[in-house]
């Protein structure tokens, strides 16, 4: 755990939980109950009587001092953030069954790799390589899923395949990507919104920095949707995340966040024109694997056809029974990738018997 501004804080019996790389979140509530979320087992309760109200109050007051904030009945909410740690406290005057705390770990590392993803049935090899080719071909991609499904981790993994000579700017309200620290040698600017600088303000500054890629934190507000629309319509490439029930529903989910009477058909056409792919990730306790399983269950392509109609092509879907279904990309996506120097055959996903065979992919440098 590398959190320089919190080095003076004594986390006591929480220290071993914070140092455990398998643990991503720690929750303290209801007097003295401790729940952890892990990469391997999901969420479960642990018996740690030494982690109690007194300890959490002590840590909260230490955090408030470090952050220069106040935590009491008059100021019952406290957010504390460092490079790789984010804490939220609710005072017992509000949380009447005792102080409540959630600790989220955001390490500056990429937890995913190709071997891990394939071995854990997170994604098939052909789909994995197809998505990487789409990043190489500058596709705009939004990753959806529920809280804890691993959306941000997958975006970090996709971003690791962005060409080294392409400038990246990250815009977040809470720091989680840490690409500037993961790749300190690269041209990456990390920007954070606050009470003074909004998404809109930062986006204006971002454009002047001349990025190739803009990585937006989770889209959860009308302002963030506007930032997405402005980014992609100005010719920049984006990677972002959103809460959505499925990949194919991402454009409509974006519209619902706007909370406006803007013409829905026109908005959806804009999103379908500029967002190339949606990827949906599901996280759940699996009886089959005996652990917490994360996997891609849907990949959708968006485009506007020759009749000016917003269309969705579900390239991949995985049912509850584990059966996988593949459909080849539309000519619109193939043409877009071809213009970027990435040439995929029309039969991108080819079956030989019951096995899916990886189609030949050619990359040609773009002049």
LUMKEMAR-837295 format. One record per atom (N, C-alpha, C): x, y negated, z negated; residue in three letters. Coordinates in pm, whole numbers, plus 32768, in hexadecimal, padded with zeros to 4 digits. Atoms other than C-alpha are relative to their C-alpha. Layout:
XYZala
...
// end
This chain:
805480778000unk
800080008000unk
80587F848000unk
7FAF80797FF3unk
80A27EBC8078unk
7FA57F877FF9unk
805B80718015unk
7FDD7D977FE5unk
80477F997FAAunk
7FA68057804Aunk
80D47C8A7F81unk
7FB77FA37FA0unk
8042805E805Aunk
7FD77B967EEFunk
7FBD80467F8Bunk
803A7FB6806Funk
7F4A7CAA7E13unk
806B804B7FB0unk
7F967FB68043unk
809E7D297D9Dunk
80007FE87F69unk
80008021808Funk
80707C7B7C4Cunk
7F88803A7FB6unk
80777FC7803Eunk
7F257D2C7C0Cunk
8019808F7FD3unk
7FF37F798036unk
7F227E617B31unk
7F7F804E801Eunk
80757FB27FDCunk
7E327F537BD8unk
7FED807B7FA9unk
800C7F93805Funk
7E7680597ACCunk
7FDE80848042unk
80257F7C7FC9unk
7DC981A87B13unk
7FC87FFC808Dunk
802B80097F74unk
7D4E81237C63unk
8076800F8060unk
7F8A80057FA9unk
7EB3811E7CE6unk
8010807E8053unk
7FEE7F857FB3unk
7EC1828D7D4Cunk
7F97800D806Dunk
80677FFD7F98unk
7D7782677E0Aunk
80257FA18072unk
7FD880617F9Aunk
7DFC81347EBFunk
807580338053unk
7F8B7FCB7FB9unk
7F3A81EF7F1Eunk
7FE2807D8051unk
80277F867FB8unk
7E7D831C7FA7unk
7FD07FDA808Cunk
802180287F76unk
7E7782F58123unk
7F7D803C8033unk
807D7FC17FD3unk
7D4883DA8141unk
7F867FAF7FD3unk
806E804F8036unk
7C7182E78078unk
7FFA7F798048unk
8013807F7FB9unk
7BE081C0813Aunk
7FB07F9B7FADunk
805480598050unk
7AE38131803Funk
7FF080387F73unk
80197FDC808Cunk
7AB081307EC6unk
7F8A7FAC7FD0unk
807680478031unk
796180D67E28unk
7FEF801C7F6Bunk
80197FF68091unk
7925808F7CB4unk
7F797FC17FE3unk
808680358019unk
77BF80667C3Bunk
7FBB804E7F90unk
80587FB9805Dunk
76AD80CA7B48unk
804680267F7Eunk
7FBF7FEA8080unk
777B80A67A0Cunk
808C80338009unk
7F787FC97FF6unk
78A181837A5Funk
800A806D806Bunk
7FFA7F9B7F97unk
785D824E7B98unk
80637FD4806Bunk
7F9C801D7F99unk
797882627C93unk
7FE8805D8077unk
800F7FB57F84unk
793C82CE7DFAunk
80717FD7805Funk
7F9A801E7F9Eunk
7A4682E67F06unk
7FD280318089unk
80167FD37F77unk
7A318300807Eunk
808780288038unk
7F827FCE7FCAunk
7B3D83D48121unk
7FF180228094unk
80017FD97F73unk
7B9F84258284unk
7FD880918012unk
80137F707FF0unk
7B84859A8242unk
7F7A80327FCBunk
80777FCA8041unk
7A4F85C28164unk
7F8B7FA07FFCunk
806C80618008unk
797E8487818Aunk
7FF57FC57F75unk
801880418081unk
78DF83F3804Funk
7FDF80687F95unk
80227FA9806Funk
78DC84A67F00unk
802B7FBE7F7Dunk
7FE480388084unk
78E7845A7D8Cunk
807580477FBFunk
7F907FC4804Bunk
7A1D84917CB7unk
7FEF7FDF7F6Cunk
800980138091unk
7A3784B17B3Dunk
807F7FBB7FCEunk
7F8D804C8031unk
7B21839F7AC3unk
7FD37FA47F8Funk
803380518070unk
7AAE83267968unk
80597F8B7FDCunk
7FA6806F801Eunk
7BE28249794Bunk
7FE77F86805Aunk
802A80707FAAunk
7B5381747A66unk
7F767FD47FCEunk
807A80298044unk
7A4B80B579A2unk
7FE77F6A8012unk
8025808C7FF4unk
79A37F62797Funk
80717FA37FD5unk
7F9680558034unk
7AC07ED378B3unk
80727FF18064unk
7F9580047F9Cunk
7BC37F3179B9unk
7FD77FAB8077unk
802A80487F89unk
7AF67EA77AD8unk
7FF17F6A7FE4unk
8006808D8025unk
7AB47D5E7A1Dunk
808C7FC47FFDunk
7F7580308007unk
7C297D3E79DCunk
80387FE9808Cunk
7FCE800E7F77unk
7C7B7D787B4Dunk
7FBB7F8A8046unk
804B806E7FC1unk
7B6A7C847BB9unk
80397F797FD5unk
7FCA807E8030unk
7BF57B6F7ADEunk
808D7FE88035unk
7F7A800F7FC6unk
7D577BB47B58unk
7FF67FD48093unk
801380257F73unk
7CDD7BA07CC1unk
7FD37F6F800Dunk
803180897FFAunk
7C237A5C7C7Dunk
80707F9D7FE7unk
7F8E8058801Bunk
7D5F79C27BEDunk
805E7FF98078unk
7FA77FFC7F8Dunk
7E337A337D14unk
7FC57FB38075unk
804180407F8Funk
7D3479B37E0Funk
7FD97F6F7FE3unk
802580898023unk
7CFB786C7D52unk
7F6A7FEC7FFFunk
809280078004unk
7B8978B97D26unk
7FCE80167F73unk
803F7FED8082unk
7A9578D47C05unk
7FA080778008unk
805B7F8D8005unk
79DA7A0E7B9Dunk
7FBF80027F76unk
804A8002807Dunk
78D179E27A91unk
7F6A7FF88021unk
809080067FEAunk
775779B67A64unk
7FDA7F928063unk
801C806F7FA4unk
7763786F7B21unk
8031801F808Dunk
7FCA7FD77F7Dunk
782D790F7C3Cunk
800880997FFFunk
80077F6F8015unk
77BB7A7C7C39unk
803180578074unk
7FCE7FB27F8Funk
78487AE47D8Cunk
80937FDD8017unk
7F7280177FE7unk
79B97B0E7DD5unk
803080568073unk
7FBC7FBA7F93unk
7A657B6C7F1Bunk
80947FE47FF6unk
7F6E800D8003unk
7BDA7BAB7F11unk
803A80528071unk
7FCB7FBE7F88unk
7CA77C068042unk
80967FED8008unk
7F7080077FE5unk
7E127C578088unk
8019803E8088unk
7FDD7FCD7F7Cunk
7ECC7CE181B3unk
7FBC8086801Funk
80347F7A7FE6unk
7E497E458189unk
7F95802B7F9Dunk
805F7FDD8068unk
7D477E348076unk
7F927F957FF9unk
806F805D800Dunk
7BED7D988056unk
7FA8802D7F8Cunk
804F7FE08076unk
7B2D7D897F0Eunk
7F877FA57FF6unk
8079804D801Aunk
79CB7D197EBEunk
7FCB80257F77unk
80337FEB8087unk
79517CEE7D58unk
7F797FBA7FF0unk
807E803E8027unk
77F27CA97CD4unk
7FFB80017F68unk
7FFE80118092unk
77DE7C237B6Funk
7F8B80497FC0unk
80687FB38045unk
77147CE37A6Cunk
7F847FAD7FE3unk
80788053800Funk
76297BBA7A4Cunk
7FA180138077unk
80507FE17F8Aunk
75AF7C1C7BA8unk
7FEB8097800Cunk
80077F6D8001unk
76017D907BA9unk
7FE5802B7F70unk
80267FF1808Dunk
75427DD67A68unk
802980847FC1unk
7FD17F81803Aunk
75C27F3A7A40unk
809980057FFDunk
7F6F8007800Aunk
772B7EC47A35unk
80407FC7807Cunk
7FB9803C7F90unk
782A7E1A7B12unk
800880638075unk
7FFA7FAC7F88unk
78297E9E7C79unk
80767FD38055unk
7F8B80207FAEunk
79577EB17D5Bunk
800C80628074unk
7FDE7FAD7F8Dunk
79A97F307EB6unk
808A7FD68031unk
7F7980197FCEunk
7B117F4D7F2Dunk
800F80438088unk
7FEB7FC97F7Aunk
7B567F7A80A0unk
80947FF48022unk
7F737FFF7FD7unk
7CB27FDD8115unk
80087FED8097unk
7FF0801B7F71unk
7D1B7F4F8265unk
809680028022unk
7F6F7FF77FECunk
7E7D7FD0829Funk
802B7FD8808Cunk
7FC9802A7F7Funk
7F577F4683B5unk
804180798043unk
7FD17F897FBAunk
7F7480938465unk
7F8F80358057unk
80647FBD7FACunk
7EC381578574unk
7FF780907FD1unk
80107F7B803Aunk
7E39828E84CEunk
7FEA806C8068unk
80247FA07F99unk
7DD283328614unk
807280178062unk
7FA57FE27F92unk
7EA783DF8718unk
7FBD806C8056unk
803F7FA67F9Funk
7E5A84B78845unk
7FF4808E7FCAunk
80027F778033unk
7EB6860187A1unk
7F9680117F94unk
80647FFA806Cunk
7DDF85B7866Eunk
7F737FFE8038unk
8085800B7FC6unk
7CB485518740unk
7FD580808046unk
80207F867FB7unk
7CC486888819unk
7FEF80767FA1unk
80067F90805Eunk
7D06877986FAunk
7F837FFC7FAAunk
8074800D8056unk
7BE386EF8630unk
7F7D7FF3804Eunk
807880077FABunk
7AEF86F68757unk
7FBD7F777FFAunk
803280897FFEunk
7ACA857E8744unk
7FD77FDA808Eunk
801680207F74unk
7AD7856988BFunk
8041806C8055unk
7FC17F9F7FA5unk
7B22864F89E7unk
80747FBD8048unk
7F8C80377FBAunk
7C6686238AA8unk
7FD97FAD807Aunk
802680527F8Cunk
7BC085AF8BEEunk
7FC27F7B7FD9unk
803F807C802Aunk
7AEB84AF8B36unk
80657FA27FC0unk
7F96804F803Funk
7C1384398A67unk
80537FB8806Aunk
7FAB803B7F99unk
7CEA83FF8B9Aunk
7FB37F9E8058unk
8054805D7FB4unk
7BCA835C8C54unk
7FF47F7A7FB9unk
800C807C804Cunk
7B9A825D8B3Dunk
80827FB17FFFunk
7F8080467FFCunk
7D0C820E8B38unk
80187FC18089unk
7FF4803A7F7Aunk
7D0481DA8CB0unk
7FA87F84800Eunk
805880757FFDunk
7BE380EA8C7Dunk
80407F897FB8unk
7FB6806B8042unk
7CB680238B87unk
806E7FCD805Bunk
7F9880277FA2unk
7DD580258C7Eunk
7FC67FB08075unk
804380467F93unk
7CDC7FAD8D85unk
7FB27F877FD3unk
803B807D8034unk
7C6B7E898CA9unk
7F6880017FF9unk
80917FFA8017unk
7B0B7EFF8C5Funk
7FDE7FBE7F7Aunk
80358036807Dunk
7A427E458B58unk
7FB3806F7FBAunk
80377F8D8048unk
79E57F448A4Eunk
7FCF7FD67F77unk
803680158086unk
79057F2F891Cunk
7FE580877FC1unk
800E7F818049unk
790E8047881Aunk
7F947FF07F96unk
806E80088060unk
77D3808A8750unk
800580767FA0unk
80077F978063unk
7784815B8620unk
7FD37FC97F7Aunk
8029802A8085unk
7712815384B7unk
80797FD77FAEunk
7F948022805Cunk
77DD80CC8395unk
804B807F7FD7unk
7FAF7F8D8026unk
78FD81B9834Funk
80168065806Eunk
7FEF7FA17F92unk
78F1826284A3unk
808B7FF68040unk
7F79800D7FCBunk
7A4B81E184FCunk
800A7FAB807Eunk
800180557F88unk
79F880D88601unk
80827FB0800Dunk
7F8980567FFBunk
7B177FEF85A6unk
807E8052801Aunk
7F8B7FAB7FEBunk
7C13810B8597unk
800C80288093unk
7FFB7FD77F74unk
7BB2817986F5unk
80247F8A805Aunk
7FDA80767FB3unk
7BCC8016877Bunk
80967FE87FF4unk
7F6F800E8012unk
7D2A800186E7unk
804C80648057unk
7FC17F987FAFunk
7D7E81478795unk
7FFA7FDD8094unk
800A802A7F74unk
7CFC80CA88E4unk
805E7F8C801Cunk
7FAA80767FEDunk
7DB77F8288B5unk
809380248007unk
7F747FD67FFBunk
7EFB80418885unk
802C8023808Dunk
7FE17FDD7F76unk
7EE6809789F8unk
7FFE7F87805Cunk
7FF9807A7FB0unk
7ED37F2D8A6Dunk
80927FE88028unk
7F7780157FCEunk
80027EDA8B43unk
804A7F9A7FAAunk
7FB28053805Cunk
811A7E3A8A7Cunk
80117F718031unk
7FEE80877FCCunk
81307D0C8B62unk
7F7D7FB18005unk
808180438000unk
7FC07CB28B29unk
7FE47FC67F75unk
801480448080unk
7F7D7BB28A19unk
7F7980237FC3unk
80797FDC804Cunk
7E7E7C10890Dunk
7FE77F967F95unk
802A80538071unk
7DBD7B2B8825unk
7F9080497FB7unk
80697FC38051unk
7CF37BC28709unk
7FB67F927FB4unk
805380608049unk
7BD17AFE8671unk
7FAA80507F9Funk
80457FB38066unk
7B4A7B848528unk
7FD07FA67F8Funk
80288046807Aunk
7A867B0E83FAunk
803E80417F85unk
7FB07FBC8066unk
7B357C148323unk
806D804E8049unk
7F8E7FC67FB8unk
7C8D7C938386unk
800180977FF2unk
7FFE7F6D7FFFunk
7C847E0383E9unk
80578039806Funk
7FB87FC97F8Dunk
7D337E2C8538unk
809880057FE9unk
7F7080078021unk
7E947DBC84D2unk
805B80258075unk
7FAC7FDB7F8Dunk
7F177DED8634unk
80827FB18003unk
7F8680518003unk
80117CD28600unk
8069803D7FA6unk
7FA17FBE805Bunk
80AE7D9884E4unk
8025808B8032unk
7FE27F7B7FC9unk
80947EE98592unk
80627FF68074unk
7FA780177F8Dunk
813F7E5D86CAunk
80437F777FF2unk
7FC58084801Cunk
82197D418641unk
80507FC68074unk
7FAF802E7F8Funk
82E17D2C8786unk
7FAA7FCA8072unk
805780227F90unk
81AF7CDF885Dunk
7FC47F747FF2unk
803D80857FFDunk
81017B9C88C2unk
7F6F800D7FD0unk
80837FEF8040unk
7FDB7BB687CFunk
7FE97F8E7F9Eunk
80268069805Eunk
7F297A9D8719unk
7F8680307FB2unk
806F7FD68056unk
7E4A7AF785F0unk
7FBC7F847FC9unk
804D8072802Funk
7D3879F885A8unk
7F90802F7FA5unk
80657FDC8063unk
7C4479F98483unk
7F9E7F8D7FEEunk
806680668016unk
7AFD793E8465unk
7FF77FE07F6Bunk
80188027808Bunk
7AAE787F8326unk
7F947F957FFDunk
80698064800Dunk
79C8776E82A4unk
801A7F848054unk
7FDD80757FB0unk
7A81766D8374unk
800180218095unk
7FF47FD87F74unk
7AC8772884B6unk
7FA18073801Dunk
80637F9A7FDDunk
79A177E88548unk
803280528077unk
7FE17FB27F88unk
79A378ED865Dunk
800F7FA48079unk
7FFE805A7F8Cunk
795577DA8756unk
807D7FA98001unk
7F888055800Aunk
7A6E76F986D8unk
807D804E8025unk
7F887FAF7FE8unk
7B6D781186DFunk
8006802D8091unk
80017FD47F75unk
7AFD78858836unk
80357F92805Dunk
7FCC806F7FB0unk
7B47772A88C4unk
80987FFE7FF8unk
7F6F7FFC8012unk
7CA5773A8830unk
803B807A8044unk
7FD27F837FC5unk
7CC478A088A8unk
80147FF28096unk
7FF680127F6Funk
7C8478428A13unk
807E7FB38028unk
7F8B80517FE2unk
7D9D77438A05unk
8082804D7FEBunk
7F8A7FAE8018unk
7E8C78558992unk
801C805F8073unk
7FED7FB37F84unk
7E6279028AE4unk
801080977FE7unk
7FF67F6E8017unk
7E1B7A698A70unk
7FCE804E8079unk
803B7FA27FA1unk
7DDB7B918B52unk
7F8E804B7FBDunk
80637FB5804Cunk
7D1A7C498A43unk
7FD47FB17F86unk
80368037807Cunk
7C357BC9892Funk
7FBC80727FB6unk
80397F958052unk
7BE87CC0881Aunk
7FAF7FC07F91unk
805B803B8062unk
7AB97C528752unk
7FDD80667F95unk
802E7FA78069unk
7A627CE08601unk
7F6D80218017unk
80867FCE7FEBunk
790F7D7E85D6unk
7F9C7F928025unk
8065805F7FD5unk
77F97CC8868Eunk
7F8580137FA8unk
80737FF4805Cunk
76F27C888582unk
7FB57F7E7FECunk
80478080800Bunk
76747B2685BBunk
7FEB7FC5808Bunk
801A80427F80unk
75EA7A4886CDunk
807E7FBA8031unk
7F8580457FDAunk
772F798586C7unk
8065805F803Eunk
7FA47F9C7FCBunk
77F87AC28702unk
7FD5802F808Aunk
80337FDA7F7Cunk
77167B258825unk
80257F958066unk
7FDB806E7FA6unk
775079CF88BFunk
80958004801Funk
7F707FF57FEAunk
78C67A00888Funk
8021806E8063unk
7FEC7F927FA2unk
78B37B4D8945unk
7FDD7FD4808Eunk
802E802B7F7Dunk
77ED7AB78A64unk
805F7F9A803Funk
7FA580667FCCunk
78D4798C8A86unk
8088803A8025unk
7F7E7FC37FE6unk
7A0B7A658A78unk
8000804A8085unk
80007FAC7F88unk
79A67B588B89unk
7FDB7FB1807Dunk
8029804D7F8Aunk
79017A588C6Cunk
806F7FA28030unk
7F9080567FDAunk
7A43798D8C6Bunk
807580508039unk
7F9B7FAE7FBEunk
7B097AB28CF6unk
806180467FA4unk
7FAA7FB9805Funk
7BAC7B348BB8unk
7FC9808C7FE8unk
80297F788020unk
7BA27CA28B56unk
7FED800D7F6Bunk
801E7FF2808Eunk
7B0C7D0A8A0Aunk
7FF980917FD4unk
80207F87804Aunk
7B047E278915unk
7FBB7FD07F81unk
8048802B8077unk
7A087E0B87FAunk
7FAD80737FCAunk
80557F9B803Dunk
791F7ECD8714unk
7F797FC57FDEunk
8087802D8021unk
77AE7EBD86BEunk
7FB480747FBFunk
805C7F9A8034unk
76A37F7585F6unk
7F9380188067unk
80677FDD7F9Funk
75C4802A86ECunk
7FE380957FF2unk
80267F73800Dunk
7508817486F4unk
803E8057806Cunk
7FC47FB57F93unk
75A481DB883Eunk
804A7FA0805Cunk
7FB080547FA6unk
7697815D8943unk
7FA87FBB8068unk
805580387F97unk
758981288A48unk
7FA97F8E7FCEunk
8053806A8039unk
74D080408959unk
804E7F827FDBunk
7FAD8072802Aunk
75F27F4C8928unk
7FD17F7A8039unk
802D80837FCCunk
75797E388A18unk
7F827FCC7FBAunk
807A802C8043unk
741F7E2E8975unk
801D7FDD7F6Eunk
7FD980208089unk
74BF7E33881Cunk
803F7F747FFBunk
7FC580867FF9unk
758B7D018880unk
7F937F96800Bunk
806E80607FEFunk
744C7C5488EDunk
7FB37FED7F7Dunk
804C800A807Dunk
739B7CA387A4unk
80497FAA7F98unk
7FB28050805Funk
74B67BF986E3unk
7FF77F6A801Eunk
8007808D7FDAunk
74817AB487A2unk
7F917FB67FB8unk
8073803D8044unk
73327A7186F6unk
7FD47F82804Bunk
802480717FABunk
72C979938815unk
7F98802C8066unk
80607FE07F98unk
71C3797E8925unk
80407FFB808Aunk
7FB97FFA7F81unk
72CE798B8A33unk
7FC880728054unk
80387F9B7FA6unk
72527A4C8B62unk
804C80837FF4unk
7FBF7F80801Cunk
729B7BB88B0Eunk
8039803F807Eunk
7FD17FC27F85unk
72BA7C2C8C77unk
80807FBF8030unk
7F8980477FD3unk
73B77B208CCEunk
8078801F7FA6unk
7F947FE0805Eunk
74817B658B92unk
8037808C8019unk
7FD57F767FEAunk
748A7CDC8BD2unk
804E800E8082unk
7FB47FFD7F83unk
74FC7CA48D37unk
808E7FCD7FEBunk
7F7B8036801Eunk
761C7BD18CB5unk
805580677FB7unk
7FB57F9C804Dunk
76827CDD8BBAunk
8024807A8057unk
7FE77F8D7FA9unk
76617DF58CBAunk
80677FDF806Bunk
7FA280287F98unk
772E7D2F8DB2unk
80907FFD7FCBunk
7F7980188034unk
78547CED8CCBunk
803180697F9Cunk
7FD57F93805Aunk
78557E068BC6unk
800080818051unk
7FF77F887FACunk
78CF7F3D8C75unk
7FD8807F7FB7unk
80187F828047unk
78BA80488B67unk
7FD27FE87F71unk
80227FF6808Cunk
781380928A1Eunk
8026808B7FCFunk
7FD67F7F803Bunk
789E81A5893Dunk
7FC0800C7F77unk
80417FED8082unk
77D68232881Aunk
8046806E7FB2unk
7FBB7FA28059unk
788382DF86F7unk
7FA580257F8Dunk
80537FCF806Eunk
77D183B485F7unk
8059803D7F94unk
7FB97FC38071unk
7852840E849Dunk
7F9C80487FA7unk
805F7FB2804Funk
77AD852083D0unk
804780747FBCunk
7FCB7F888040unk
77EB864182E2unk
7FDB80798055unk
80167F927FA3unk
7814876F83C2unk
800980877FB8unk
7FFB7F778035unk
77B788CE8352unk
805F80558054unk
7FAC7FB37FA5unk
786E89548482unk
80937FF37FDBunk
7F728017801Bunk
79BA88B48425unk
801F7FFE7F6Aunk
7FEA80038090unk
798888A582ACunk
80447F817FD1unk
7FC180808022unk
79F5873982A0unk
7FB17F908040unk
803D80737FC1unk
799385DB8302unk
80337FF68090unk
7FDD7FFD7F71unk
798C85D6847Funk
7FDE7F7D8043unk
801980747FACunk
79AE84AB8563unk
8013802C8091unk
7FF47FD87F75unk
797284D486D7unk
7FB57F9F805Aunk
8047804F7F9Cunk
790D841C8810unk
7F8A80528032unk
80787FB67FD8unk
77A7847D8861unk
7FBD7FC3807Bunk
803A803A7F87unk
7755838E897Eunk
805E7F968039unk
7FB980697FB7unk
780882BD8A84unk
7FA47FD38070unk
805B80367F9Bunk
773581D88B5Eunk
80467F978055unk
7FCD80657FA3unk
7790810D8C90unk
7F907F9D801Funk
806180687FE0unk
76E17FC28CD5unk
80277FBB8083unk
7FE480487F84unk
76BF7F188E26unk
7F7F7FC38035unk
8072803B7FBAunk
75DA7E448EFFunk
8008802F8091unk
7FFA7FC27F7Bunk
757D7EEF9045unk
7FE87F9A8070unk
800E80587F8Cunk
75547E6291A3unk
7F7A7FB98005unk
808480408006unk
73E87E109157unk
7FF57FA17F88unk
7FF9805B8073unk
74577D379030unk
7FB380367F87unk
80437FBD8070unk
73D07E338F35unk
806880317F9Cunk
7FA77FCF8069unk
74797E7A8DE8unk
7FEF80977FF1unk
80057F6D8003unk
74D27FED8DE2unk
805F80377F97unk
7FAD7FB88060unk
756180E28CE6unk
8017808D8032unk
7FDA7F7A7FD7unk
761B821F8D40unk
804380457F89unk
7FC67FB98072unk
7655830D8C1Bunk
806780638035unk
7F937FAD7FCCunk
77A8839F8C75unk
8014807F7FADunk
7FE97F8D8059unk
77BB84848B47unk
7F9D7FFB7F8Eunk
80547FF58077unk
76D084FE8A39unk
801780887FBFunk
7FEF7F84804Cunk
76ED86038929unk
7F8980107FA5unk
80797FE9804Dunk
75B386978893unk
801C80377F76unk
7FF47FC98087unk
7573870F8731unk
802E80908003unk
7FD77F757FF3unk
75AE886F87B0unk
8091800E802Funk
7F757FFE7FD5unk
770C880F8821unk
801380078096unk
7FF47FFA7F6Eunk
76BD88298994unk
80257F778037unk
7FCF807B7FC4unk
777287268A64unk
7FCF7FF2808Funk
802F801C7F79unk
76F186818BA0unk
80537F8E803Aunk
7FAD80657FBDunk
77C885BD8C97unk
7FBE7FD38082unk
802A80367F7Funk
776884DB8DB7unk
80717FA88035unk
7F93804B7FC4unk
785984398EA8unk
7FE37F6A8001unk
801380927FFDunk
789282C08EA8unk
7FBE7FD38082unk
804080387F8Aunk
77CF81E88F98unk
806A7FC5805Cunk
7FA280427FA4unk
7874815390CEunk
80297F757FCFunk
7FE280868032unk
78648002901Cunk
807880047FA1unk
7F8F7FF3805Cunk
794F80748F05unk
807D802D804Aunk
7F8D7FD07FB4unk
7A3081308FF7unk
803D7F8E8053unk
7FCD80707FB1unk
7A4C7FF990D3unk
80487F9A7FA7unk
7FC1805F805Cunk
7A997F1D8FA7unk
808A80337FD6unk
7F807FC78028unk
7BAB80088F2Funk
806280008075unk
7FAA80017F8Aunk
7C3180249091unk
803E7F778018unk
7FCC80887FF0unk
7C567EAA90A0unk
806D7FE27F9Aunk
7F9A80118067unk
7D2A7EC78F64unk
807680618014unk
7F927FA37FE3unk
7E087FD28FFFunk
7FEF80897FC2unk
801C7F7C803Aunk
7D6280FD8F54unk
7F9D8047805Bunk
80547FBB7F9Eunk
7CD881F39051unk
7FD180867FC9unk
803C7F84802Eunk
7BEC82FF8FD4unk
7FB1803E8072unk
80527FBE7F99unk
7B4C840290B9unk
7F6D7FF57FDEunk
808F80068017unk
79D583FC90E5unk
7FD4806D7F9Eunk
801C7F93805Eunk
79CA854B9032unk
80667FF67F8Eunk
7FA18017806Eunk
7A7D84C68EFDunk
800080747F9Eunk
800C7F8F805Cunk
79FA85DD8E20unk
7FD6807A8052unk
80157F8C7FABunk
7A17872A8ED5unk
7FFB807E7FAAunk
800A7F82804Aunk
79A3887A8E4Eunk
803480748053unk
7FD97F807FC6unk
7A4689C78E97unk
7FC4806C7FA7unk
80487FA28055unk
79548ACB8E15unk
7FC07FB47F8Dunk
803680438075unk
78FD8A668CB2unk
80627F9A7FC6unk
7F9A805A8034unk
7A3789958C85unk
80027F7D804Eunk
7FF380827FC0unk
7A5B88238CCAunk
80927FEA8022unk
7F7780137FD1unk
7B8F87E08D98unk
801B7F6C8012unk
7FDB808C7FF1unk
7C4686978D8Eunk
801A7FE18093unk
7FED80277F75unk
7C2E85EC8EDFunk
80827FB38011unk
7F8280447FE5unk
7D6585618F83unk
7FE97F697FFDunk
80098090800Bunk
7D9D83F38F2Dunk
80807FC18034unk
7F8C80467FC9unk
7E82830D8FEDunk
7FFE7F6E7FD6unk
7FF1808D8023unk
7F0481BC8F79unk
805C7FBF8063unk
7FAF804C7FA1unk
7F8780C09070unk
80147F747FCCunk
7FE980868036unk
802D7F7C8FFDunk
7FB17F98804Funk
804B806B7FC2unk
7F5B7E499042unk
80607F8D8020unk
7FA7806D7FDBunk
80117D3B9104unk
7FD17F7D7FC3unk
// end
